[in-house]
Amino acid sequence: MDIIFWITIFVLIIASAYDVRFRRIPNWLTLPAVVAGAAYHTYTAGLPGFLLSAGGLLVGFCVFFIFYVVGG
């Protein structure tokens, strides 16, 4: 299997463990994962990959920002 797959599984396991135990996922885990994902997408697909990654990040941010604003 691809190393990226195993890194993703590892990060998801750590995030799940923190979420179950503390009911939070720490920023020190999410930020490097987001940056690594964007870097990988840029490396494999060039500028279109970066734009797609940035667009996905923006959509995800907007969706969860709405929940943050309404207090949920």
N, C-alpha and C positions, 0 to 999 in steps of 0.2 A: 504494500500500500504506500501511498504517497506520504512523505514526512509532514506535509502541511495538514493532512487529515489527522495524524496522530498528535500534532501540536494543538490543533483545534479541540480534539477530544480531551486532552490534558487540561486545557484552559477551562473547558466546560465542566469537567469534574471538580476542579478547584472552585469555580464559581458556584456550582451546585452545593458543595459542602459548606461554603461560607453562607450561602443563602439559607440553607436549612438550619445552621447553627445560630447565626446572628440576624437573620432576616434582612440582610443587606449584601450587596456585591460591591467590594471595595474598588475605588477608582484606580488604585495602583495595579489592579488586574485588568480593568476594562480599557483604560487608555492605551497601554502598550498593545493590547489585542487589536484595537481599532487602528492604531498606527501601522502595526505589522500587516493587517489585512489590506489597508490602503496601499502600502508599499508593495506588497506582493501583487496586487491587482495592477498597479502601475508598471511593475517590472514585467509582468506577463503580457499585458495588453497595451502598454504605452499610454499616450494621452487619452484615448477613448476609455481605457480602463480606469484611469484616474478620475475622469469626469463621471463615469458610472458609479465609482466608489463614493465620490463626493456627493453625488445626487442621492444615493442610498443613505448616506450618513445624514444628510439634510432632512430627508423624509422621516427617518427614524427619530431625529431630534425633535422635529415639529410635532409628531404624534405624541411623544412622551412629555414634551413641554406643555401640551394642553392639559394632560393629567396633573402635572406639577402646579399649573396655574389654578386649577379648580380644587386643588387640595387632595387629590386622590392618590 
